[in-house]
Amino acid sequence: MPGGLGASYRSLTGDVYKSTTVNNSSDNKFNVIESVKKAFSFASSQKHSEPLLTQKDQPVILATRKMPTSATAEETALLGCCPKVIFYQSTMPSDSMDDIELKNIQMQMASSRSLSRDDPTIEEIRVETDRGCLMVAVQGSRNKPAILTYHDLGLNYISCFQAFFNFSEMRALLENFCVYHVNAPGQEEGATPLPEDYEYPTMDELAAQLNFVLSHFGLRTVIGLGVGAGGNVLARFALGHPDKVEALCLINVVSTQAGWIEWGYQKLNARYLKSKGMTQGVLDYLMWHHFGRGTEERNHDLVQVYRSYFERCVQPGNLARFIDSYIRRTDLNMTRCTDANRKEGLTLAMPVMNITGSLSPHVDDTVTLNSRLDPTNSSWMKISDCGMVLEEQPSKISEALRLFLQGLGYAVRVGRKRISTSSSVEGYSLKGSSSVDSVRSAPGLSNGPWQINITENPISEAIVC
């Protein structure tokens, strides 16, 4: 209750609020000095006092005065009804967070990715040719339609195609086809150095070797899948033997001869590979050739896998000879013809799917190749955010390849869980099932007594792989 002008407010238990107004009396200086002394004594007691600790889960009585920790405690203190504050150790939560000291950091790396040849579904077979022996890896049942692959520089069938064909969607597609992976001479994994007097085949001679492969396995026609230098070999084979190639899927393929810059870089690479082995300069060029620039930021793990593979699993001398053969390639001499002056042999007569990655250094070369192809039976695709499309975008490539095969007349059904309606065809009905072998729609190529003509898109429904 206010006691009068200038008086202080008082509670029942003592002073809580005191006047902050200083009167102009002679004793004011002593009041100020006493206030300073009390402030210093309070700070000293706060610094040197320690709370009394007892056993676990026992009440602890704080002898020193503490600031209230909640609104209720503050209100109680103001009323003067709480002479002491009781805390329970380990049972009552503290409002303040304890300090945490970071002592150690441990990095947990993801499971390592590797390229291994230990695949029981693949059979490696040696095929004799007029220019030496070729190693061909067969994947799938040989009574199915044939897909023939050819790899790029510094790679073989394992490092170029294994991860792609092990992709879930491509695994399902393999139930309908048999894949023949052709390795260039001396480029297979674990290859011995080629003899010093061995003359490495030219690009045209590498293409001619494929005749021995087809004869060895009894293949009349194949569907070609080639990457880089391997795509150039398949294109030469298709130009010379158009009746043996049903279609081509070419990835980052160059159709012109080597320019001066490419010739100079590759000559240096071949020289270093022969004399010093896999140097850092050769390694950087191979990474740029396959992935383009900025690969470290896109996929660090993939870069480390291929860097390690080039350093440990590539035979440098054999790769140098393959590079020499590639930079001495001739122009494919293909020309896009109009209907008025169409002539055979000027361009690829079979359907062609021309693919590149938006970050690949070979985008302009694929545009040049596309300008030389017949627009009625060819298509050009640029896949975004990748350079090595088979490794970085396998889902998009597998989808494009499946649609490409369907356009050729192969009714390929992959990964369907349930099909409510049957696919009607003229003279025959293909009923829904989880896996159906490839069916060729061209007249005269069907195995049954009926002529099969596809009238409904066999993969028009949603596909779940």
BELMOSUL-V23443 format. One record per run of one state. SS is the DSSP state (2 for helix, 1 for strand, 0 for the rest). FROM is the first residue (numbers start at 0). TO is the last residue. Records with the same first field share a line. If there is no record, write none. Layout:
BEGIN
SS->FROM-TO, FROM-TO
END
This chain:
BEGIN
0->0-26, 48-57, 61-69, 79-84, 88-120, 129-130, 139-143, 150-155, 165-166, 173-175, 182-201, 208-208, 217-220, 227-227, 240-240, 251-258, 275-278, 291-293, 298-298, 312-314, 327-349, 357-361, 372-376, 383-387, 392-392, 407-411, 413-421, 425-426, 430-434, 436-452, 454-464
2->27-47, 70-78, 156-164, 167-172, 202-207, 209-216, 228-239, 241-243, 259-274, 279-290, 294-297, 299-311, 315-326, 362-371, 388-391, 393-406
1->58-60, 85-87, 121-128, 131-138, 144-149, 176-181, 221-226, 244-250, 350-356, 377-382, 412-412, 422-424, 427-429, 435-435, 453-453
END
